Amino acid sequence: MSLKLTKPQGHALFVVLTCLFMSCGISIALTFVKLGFHERFVSEWTKSWAISFLVSVPIAFVAVPVARRIADSVTR
């Protein structure tokens, strides 16, 4: 059995995975700047990551198509 997604499902997966990776990296960086390697680092980072991921996904579903249209309008 092979798992194949439709184009819209693939796009949705792409958006969610991009948000997952970007929110992880940004939340690690910001938590480190805020706390350094503190004993609360992991708990603060996971809380920050969860919030940033939940915020970034709906924004990305709106922003990605807009960004694609803007990029398409200025390219040949």
C-alpha positions as CSV (number, residue, x, y, z in Angstrom):
1,M,0.0,0.0,0.0
2,S,1.4,3.3,-1.1
3,L,0.4,6.6,0.5
4,K,-0.1,9.2,-2.2
5,L,-1.6,12.6,-1.5
6,T,-3.6,14.8,-3.9
7,K,-2.1,18.1,-4.9
8,P,-4.2,20.1,-2.3
9,Q,-3.3,17.6,0.4
10,G,0.3,17.8,-0.5
11,H,0.2,21.6,-0.3
12,A,-1.5,21.4,3.1
13,L,1.2,19.0,4.3
14,F,3.9,21.3,2.9
15,V,2.5,24.3,4.8
16,V,2.2,22.4,8.1
17,L,5.7,20.9,7.9
18,T,7.2,24.3,7.0
19,C,5.5,25.8,10.0
20,L,6.6,23.0,12.2
21,F,10.3,23.4,11.2
22,M,10.3,27.2,11.2
23,S,8.5,27.6,14.5
24,C,10.8,25.1,16.1
25,G,14.0,26.9,15.0
26,I,12.7,30.3,15.8
27,S,11.3,29.3,19.2
28,I,14.6,27.6,20.1
29,A,16.6,30.8,19.1
30,L,14.3,33.2,21.0
31,T,14.1,31.0,24.1
32,F,17.9,30.8,24.1
33,V,18.2,34.6,23.8
34,K,15.7,35.1,26.6
35,L,17.0,32.4,29.0
36,G,20.3,31.0,27.8
37,F,20.7,27.3,28.7
38,H,18.7,27.6,31.9
39,E,17.1,24.7,33.8
40,R,13.7,25.9,32.5
41,F,14.9,26.0,28.9
42,V,13.1,22.8,27.7
43,S,9.8,23.6,29.4
44,E,9.8,27.2,28.2
45,W,10.9,26.2,24.7
46,T,8.1,23.6,24.3
47,K,5.5,26.1,25.5
48,S,6.8,28.7,23.1
49,W,7.0,26.2,20.2
50,A,3.4,25.0,20.7
51,I,2.1,28.6,20.7
52,S,4.2,29.7,17.7
53,F,3.1,26.6,15.7
54,L,-0.6,27.1,16.5
55,V,-0.3,30.8,15.4
56,S,1.9,30.1,12.3
57,V,-0.3,27.5,10.6
58,P,-3.4,29.6,10.0
59,I,-1.3,32.5,9.0
60,A,0.7,30.4,6.6
61,F,-2.5,29.1,4.9
62,V,-3.3,32.7,4.1
63,A,0.2,34.1,3.5
64,V,1.6,31.3,1.2
65,P,-0.9,31.8,-1.6
66,V,-0.6,35.6,-1.4
67,A,3.2,35.3,-1.5
68,R,3.0,32.9,-4.4
69,R,0.8,35.4,-6.4
70,I,3.1,38.3,-5.6
71,A,6.2,36.2,-6.7
72,D,4.4,35.1,-9.8
73,S,3.5,38.6,-10.7
74,V,7.1,39.8,-10.7
75,T,8.7,36.8,-12.4
76,R,8.7,35.9,-16.1
